[in-house]
C-alpha cells in the first residue's frame, strides 16, 4: 500500500482563487490596481488570459475551461463592452446552472445564446438598462458577477434580489472586497443599488492564502502530521475561513508560534459535530472524509449547493465513503456519518474517479493517506484550484 505515514509542510500557500479572480475583474476596469499574490490554478490562469485578450483585442474567443466562476465573471465583464464574443468551456461546465445570469444580461440589453453544448455567443452594446431582477436561487455567484462589473456606469443600477436570506457568504465576500476597493453599494429592502460613476479608491490589493485549499492540508496535518503556515490572516472575507470554528468545536488545538505562523498538528480525541455548511460547500468532501475517522455520529446540513458544483459532491462523497466501508446516509436533507477512529479499510484496492472535481480528488487523497487502498484516476483535476497539491502531498 503506497501511502505516507506522516505529513509535514512549512511555508506559504498560493493565493485565494476566489479573491484573486474578483480582484482581476476589478483590475480589468482599473489597470493601475496592483494585485499582490500568486496563483497558478487553472481558474485564475484562464481568467487572466481572457482579460488580457479583452484588453488587447487579439480575438473574440475566450476559454473558461471548467471554471464556473471564470465563466460567470467573464460573461458579465464582456457584456460591459461593445462587440460580439464567443465563450468556450468544457461540456461539464455548460451543464451547470447559468440561466439566472443569462436572463440578467438579456435584461441589461445583451443577446446571449448557446451555440453548442460547449460554446456561448454574446452580443453586447454595453449595459443599456438600469434595473434588473436577479434572485439568489442556485448560487449567489450570478449576483457577484454583476456587482463586480458595475464600475463606472452612467446610471444608478438597481438589482432586485427578492431578499438576501439565502445569499450566502460568497456574496458577502464580493461586497466586502468591492467596498474595500471603494465601490458604494446601497442595501435596501430586497434590492441593492450601485450608484453611477463608481471609481477605484485603492491602488494595491494583497490576496491572502486560499482557505479552501488550506483546509485540505490541515486535515492531513490533524490526522497525522504538522503544518506551519506563513501569511495566515487574523480575519478573512473567505467563507472557508470558518473551518477554524469547525475545528474549534471539534476540540482541535489551534495556535500561532512565536513568529506569528499558524501551526496545525496531529489532534487526538476530536469530537463529532453537527454543522450547517451552506456557506462553506467547498469544505464538504474533505470534511466528510476527515469526520469518518472521528469516533461518533457527525451530521452535516445545508447541502443544497453541493449538487451544482463540478460534480454532485453529495452523492460522490457518499459513494466514496460507502465503498470504504463507512456507514453514511443522506436523510432529511442531512448527511450523517458514523465515524470510527480505528476503522479497517477493505483489503481490496479501490479505483476512484473524482468525476472532474478537484475537491473530490483531495478527499480521496485524504482517505488514501489514512490507509485506504485507492487509485485516484485523473489526479490532475486538482489543477483547477491547487496545482501544487500533489507536490505537497506526495501519495
C-alpha positions in Angstrom: 0.0 0.0 0.0 1.6 3.2 -1.1 0.9 6.0 1.4 2.8 8.5 3.5 2.9 7.9 7.3 3.5 11.5 8.4 2.5 14.8 6.7 4.9 17.7 7.2 4.8 21.1 5.4 6.0 24.5 6.3 5.8 27.6 4.1 3.3 29.6 2.1 0.3 28.6 0.0 -0.9 30.2 -3.2 -3.5 33.0 -3.0 -7.2 32.5 -2.8 -8.6 31.9 -6.3 -11.9 33.3 -5.2 -10.4 36.6 -4.1 -7.9 36.7 -6.9 -10.5 36.3 -9.7 -12.6 39.0 -8.1 -9.6 41.3 -8.0 -8.8 40.5 -11.6 -12.2 41.7 -12.7 -11.7 45.0 -10.8 -8.2 45.4 -12.3 -9.7 45.0 -15.8 -11.6 48.2 -15.3 -8.6 49.9 -13.5 -5.2 48.7 -14.8 -3.5 50.8 -12.2 -4.6 48.4 -9.5 -1.6 46.3 -8.3 -2.5 42.7 -7.2 -0.1 41.2 -4.7 -0.2 37.4 -4.6 0.4 34.3 -6.7 -1.7 31.6 -8.1 -1.1 29.1 -10.9 -4.5 27.4 -10.6 -6.4 26.9 -13.8 -9.3 29.2 -12.9 -7.0 32.1 -12.3 -4.7 31.5 -15.3 -7.7 31.2 -17.7 -9.3 34.4 -16.4 -6.0 36.3 -16.7 -5.6 35.1 -20.3 -9.2 36.0 -21.1 -8.9 39.5 -19.7 -5.6 40.1 -21.5 -7.3 39.0 -24.7 -10.1 41.5 -23.9 -7.6 44.3 -23.3 -5.6 43.6 -26.5 -8.5 42.7 -28.8 -6.4 39.8 -30.3 -9.5 37.7 -30.9 -13.1 37.4 -29.7 -12.8 33.8 -28.5 -12.4 33.2 -24.7 -11.7 29.9 -23.0 -13.1 29.2 -19.5 -12.1 25.6 -19.2 -14.2 24.0 -16.4 -14.4 27.1 -14.2 -17.9 28.2 -13.2 -16.5 31.3 -11.6 -14.4 32.1 -14.6 -17.4 31.8 -17.0 -19.8 33.8 -14.9 -17.4 36.6 -14.0 -16.1 36.8 -17.6 -19.6 36.9 -19.2 -20.6 39.8 -17.1 -17.4 41.6 -17.8 -17.6 41.1 -21.5 -21.1 42.4 -21.5 -19.9 45.8 -20.5 -18.1 46.1 -23.8 -19.5 46.6 -27.3 -18.9 43.7 -29.6 -19.5 40.0 -30.3 -17.8 37.4 -28.1 -17.6 33.6 -28.1 -17.0 32.0 -24.8 -16.0 28.3 -24.6 -15.6 25.7 -21.9 -16.0 22.1 -21.1 -19.3 20.3 -21.6 -19.5 19.7 -17.9 -19.2 23.4 -17.2 -22.1 24.2 -19.5 -24.2 21.5 -17.8 -24.1 23.6 -14.6 -26.8 26.2 -14.0 -26.2 29.6 -15.6 -29.7 30.6 -16.6 -30.2 33.4 -14.0 -27.1 35.2 -15.2 -28.1 34.8 -18.9 -31.5 36.3 -18.1 -29.9 39.2 -16.2 -27.6 40.0 -19.1 -30.5 40.0 -21.5 -32.4 42.4 -19.2 -29.4 44.7 -19.4 -29.7 44.7 -23.2 -27.4 41.9 -24.3 -28.0 39.0 -26.6 -26.8 35.7 -25.4 -27.3 32.2 -26.7 -25.8 28.7 -26.6 -24.1 28.0 -29.9 -23.5 24.4 -28.9 -23.0 22.3 -25.7 -19.6 23.9 -25.3 -19.9 27.5 -26.6 -21.8 30.7 -25.8 -22.3 33.6 -28.1 -22.6 37.1 -26.5 -23.5 40.2 -28.4 -23.5 43.5 -26.5 -23.6 47.2 -26.8 -22.8 47.7 -23.1 -25.4 47.8 -20.4 -28.5 49.6 -21.6 -30.8 49.2 -18.7 -30.7 50.5 -15.1 -32.8 47.8 -13.3 -32.7 44.0 -13.3 -34.2 41.2 -11.3 -31.7 38.6 -10.1 -32.7 36.3 -7.4 -30.4 34.2 -5.3 -31.5 30.7 -6.3 -28.8 28.2 -7.1 -25.9 30.5 -6.5 -25.1 34.0 -5.3 -22.2 33.9 -7.9 -24.5 35.4 -10.5 -25.1 38.5 -8.4 -21.4 38.6 -7.6 -20.7 38.6 -11.3 -23.0 41.6 -12.0 -21.7 43.6 -9.0 -18.0 43.1 -10.0 -18.7 44.6 -13.4 -20.8 47.6 -12.1 -17.9 50.1 -12.0 -18.2 53.5 -13.7 -21.8 53.1 -15.0 -23.5 56.2 -16.5 -26.6 55.4 -14.3 -27.6 54.1 -10.9 -28.0 50.3 -11.2 -30.8 48.7 -9.2 -30.8 45.0 -8.6 -33.9 43.4 -7.2 -32.8 40.3 -5.3 -36.0 39.2 -3.7 -34.3 39.1 -0.3 -30.8 38.2 0.9 -31.5 35.4 3.4 -30.1 32.7 1.0 -27.4 34.9 -0.5 -24.5 33.1 1.2 -21.2 34.3 2.4 -19.6 34.3 -1.1 -21.8 37.3 -1.9 -20.7 38.9 1.4 -17.1 38.3 0.3 -17.8 40.0 -3.1 -19.4 43.0 -1.5 -16.7 43.3 1.2 -13.9 43.3 -1.5 -15.7 45.8 -3.6 -16.3 48.1 -0.7 -12.7 47.8 0.2 -11.9 48.9 -3.3 -14.1 51.9 -3.0 -17.4 50.9 -4.5 -20.5 52.2 -2.8 -23.3 49.6 -2.6 -26.6 50.7 -1.1 -28.6 48.0 0.6 -32.4 48.5 0.6 -35.2 46.0 1.3 -34.9 43.3 -1.3 -32.6 45.5 -3.5 -29.0 46.5 -4.0 -28.2 49.8 -5.6 -24.8 50.7 -7.2 -24.7 54.5 -7.8 -23.3 55.7 -11.1 -19.7 56.6 -11.7 -18.1 54.3 -9.2 -14.3 54.7 -9.1 -11.4 52.8 -7.6 -10.1 54.1 -4.3 -7.4 51.5 -3.6 -4.2 51.0 -5.7 -2.9 47.8 -4.1 -4.6 44.6 -3.0 -3.0 41.7 -1.2 -4.6 38.4 -1.9 -4.3 36.1 1.2 -3.9 32.3 1.1 -6.7 30.1 -0.2 -8.7 28.8 2.7 -10.4 26.0 0.7 -7.1 24.5 -0.4 -5.6 25.1 3.1 -8.3 23.1 4.8 -7.3 20.0 2.8 -3.8 20.2 4.1 -5.0 21.0 7.6 -7.0 17.7 7.5 -3.8 15.8 6.7 -1.9 17.5 9.5 -4.6 16.9 12.1 -4.8 13.3 11.2 -1.1 12.6 11.4 1.4 15.4 10.8 2.3 19.1 11.1 1.5 22.1 9.0 3.1 25.5 9.6 1.7 28.3 7.5 3.1 31.8 6.9 0.9 34.8 6.0 -2.1 33.4 7.8 -4.6 36.3 8.3 -6.3 37.2 11.6 -9.6 37.6 9.7 -10.8 36.8 6.2 -13.6 37.5 3.8 -13.3 33.9 2.6 -16.2 31.8 3.7 -14.0 28.8 4.2 -12.1 30.7 7.0 -15.0 29.2 9.0 -13.1 25.9 9.1 -11.3 27.3 12.2 -14.6 27.4 14.0 -15.4 23.9 12.9 -12.1 22.6 14.2 -12.5 24.5 17.4 -15.9 22.9 18.1 -14.3 19.5 17.5 -11.7 20.2 20.2 -8.6 20.8 18.0 -5.9 22.9 19.4 -5.0 25.8 17.1 -2.2 28.2 17.8 0.4 30.6 16.4 4.1 30.2 17.1 6.4 33.0 18.3 6.9 34.1 14.7 3.2 34.5 14.2 2.9 31.5 11.9 -0.2 29.3 12.2 0.5 25.8 13.4 -1.7 22.8 12.9 -0.6 19.4 14.3 -1.9 15.9 15.0 -5.0 16.0 17.1 -6.5 13.3 19.3 -9.9 12.8 21.0 -11.7 15.0 18.5 -15.4 15.3 18.9 -18.1 14.6 16.2 -20.1 17.7 15.1 -23.4 18.9 13.9 -22.8 21.6 11.4 -24.6 23.6 8.7 -22.2 24.0 5.8 -24.5 26.0 3.5 -22.0 28.9 3.4 -18.9 26.6 3.0 -19.8 23.9 0.4 -16.2 23.6 -0.8 -15.2 22.1 2.6 -17.7 19.3 2.3 -15.8 16.4 0.6 -12.6 16.7 2.6 -14.5 17.4 5.8 -16.7 14.3 5.4 -13.7 12.1 4.9 -12.0 13.7 7.9 -15.1 13.1 10.1 -15.2 9.5 9.1 -12.2 8.9 11.3 -13.6 10.8 14.3 -15.5 8.5 16.7 -19.2 9.1 16.8 -22.0 10.4 14.6 -21.5 13.7 12.8 -24.3 15.5 10.9 -23.8 18.0 8.1 -26.7 20.0 6.8 -27.1 22.9 4.3 -26.3 20.6 1.4 -28.4 22.1 -1.4 -25.5 23.7 -3.3 -23.5 20.5 -3.4 -25.3 19.0 -6.4 -24.5 22.1 -8.5 -20.7 22.0 -8.1 -18.1 20.5 -10.5 -19.8 17.2 -9.7 -22.6 16.1 -7.5 -20.5 16.2 -4.4 -23.2 14.9 -2.1 -23.7 11.6 -3.9 -20.0 11.2 -4.9 -18.8 11.7 -1.3 -21.4 9.2 0.0 -20.3 6.7 -2.7 -16.6 7.1 -1.7 -17.2 6.6 2.0 -19.6 3.8 1.5 -17.1 1.9 -0.7 -14.5 2.4 2.0 -16.8 0.7 4.5 -18.3 3.6 6.4 -21.9 3.9 7.4 -23.2 7.2 6.0 -26.7 8.2 4.9 -28.5 11.2 3.4 -31.6 11.7 5.4 -34.0 14.6 5.8 -31.6 16.9 3.9 -28.7 15.9 6.2 -25.5 13.9 5.7 -24.9 11.6 8.6 -21.6 9.9 9.1 -20.8 7.2 11.7 -17.2 7.9 12.3 -14.7 5.3 13.6 -11.1 6.3 14.5 -9.8 2.7 14.2 -11.6 1.9 11.0 -10.3 -1.0 9.0 -10.5 -0.3 5.3 -11.4 -3.0 2.8 -8.4 -5.1 1.8 -9.0 -4.7 -2.0 -7.8 -1.7 -3.9 -10.5 0.8 -5.0 -10.3 2.7 -8.3 -11.9 6.1 -7.7 -12.8 8.7 -10.3 -13.2 12.3 -8.9 -15.7 13.0 -11.7 -13.8 16.1 -12.9 -14.0 17.5 -9.4 -10.8 18.8 -7.7 -12.4 18.7 -4.2 -13.3 15.0 -4.7 -9.7 14.2 -5.7 -8.4 15.9 -2.5 -11.0 14.0 -0.4 -9.9 10.7 -1.9 -6.2 11.6 -1.3 -7.0 12.1 2.4 -8.6 8.7 2.6 -5.6 7.2 0.9 -3.3 8.9 3.5 -5.5 7.5 6.3 -4.8 4.0 5.0 -7.3 3.2 2.3 -6.0 1.5 -0.9 -7.2 3.9 -3.6 -6.1 4.5 -7.1 -7.2 8.1 -8.0 -8.0 8.5 -11.7 -7.2 11.8 -13.4 -5.4 13.3 -10.4 -4.6 16.4 -12.4 -8.1 17.7 -11.8 -6.6 19.5 -8.7 -5.0 21.9 -11.2 -8.3 23.8 -11.2 -7.7 25.2 -7.8 -4.5 23.8 -6.3 -1.9 22.6 -8.8 0.8 22.3 -6.1 -1.3 19.8 -4.2 0.5 16.6 -5.3 3.9 18.2 -4.6 2.9 19.0 -1.0 1.0 15.7 -0.6 3.2 13.1 -2.4 1.0 10.0 -2.1 
